[in-house]
Amino acid sequence: MGKKEKRWRRFYLFIIIFFYAIYVPVSLLDWVNGEGFPITVFTVGIALPLLRKNHLKQIQAKENPVA
């Protein structure tokens, strides 16, 4: 695992922790209290892991080209 991949893994870890530990509960509490449906939570909740997986796969492909 290269230096660039480690940095991106750490970045994604912080983003995922923030999103699932802080943003999701706050948005769901707002929804329960009568505000609009939290479509952003569901969109980002599905897209973030897929984005992370594809991005890290691209970095690995660039760092380890198959001859």
Residue pairs with C-beta under 8 A, 6 or more apart in sequence:
1 9
2 59
2 63
4 59
4 63
5 56
5 59
5 60
5 63
8 55
8 56
8 59
9 56
12 52
12 55
12 56
15 48
16 48
16 49
16 52
19 44
19 45
19 48
20 45
23 41
24 41
24 45
27 38
27 40
27 41
28 38
28 41
30 38
31 37
31 38
